[in-house]
Amino acid sequence: MSWDLNTDDLTRSFSNSDITTIRNGFMRAVDWTNRFLKVDDVHAHFWIADRTFGPWGVGACAPGPNTMHVSFNPENFLLRDNEHGGQVRLSAVVAHECHHIMRWRGPGYVANV
C-alpha cells in the first residue's frame, strides 16, 4: 500500500508537531478505511485553504483515481482527538474521499456518471 503525502504548504500555518499530528491522524484514517476499501497508490496533497466544511476546518476532494486534495483552515481545525476534534472530522473526510477514489477507478464514475 503506497500513499504519498505532500504537506509542504501546511508549514505556513502549522508547527512541525501539528503537521506530524495531522499526518499521523490522516494515516490512521487511511488504515481504518482500508479495512473496508482497499485504497492504495494515492498522492495526497495538503494545503491551507478556505475550501473546508465550515466549522470543521477540513475539507477534501478526489479529482481523479489517484489523487486526494485535503484543505485545512487553521482557524477552525482542531487537533484534539475527541468527538468534536479535527482528528475525528479528518477521518470522516478521508473515508469519504477514499470512496470517491474507488468510484473513479471504476465502475462508479466511469460507467455511471
Stockholm file with secondary structure:
# STOCKHOLM 1.0

chainA/1-113         MSWDLNTDDLTRSFSNSDITTIRNGFMRAVDWTNRFLKVDDVHAHFWIADRTFGPWGVGACAPGPNTMHVSFNPENFLLRDNEHGGQVRLSAVVAHECHHIMRWRGPGYVANV
#=GR chainA/1-113 SS CCEEEECGGGGGTSCHHHHHHHHHHHHHHHHHHTTTSCCCSEEEEEEECSCSCGGGCEEEEEEETTEEEEEECTTTCCCCCSTTSHHHHHHHHHHHHHHHHHHHTSSHHHHHC
#=GC SS_cons         CCEEEECGGGGGTSCHHHHHHHHHHHHHHHHHHTTTSCCCSEEEEEEECSCSCGGGCEEEEEEETTEEEEEECTTTCCCCCSTTSHHHHHHHHHHHHHHHHHHHTSSHHHHHC
//
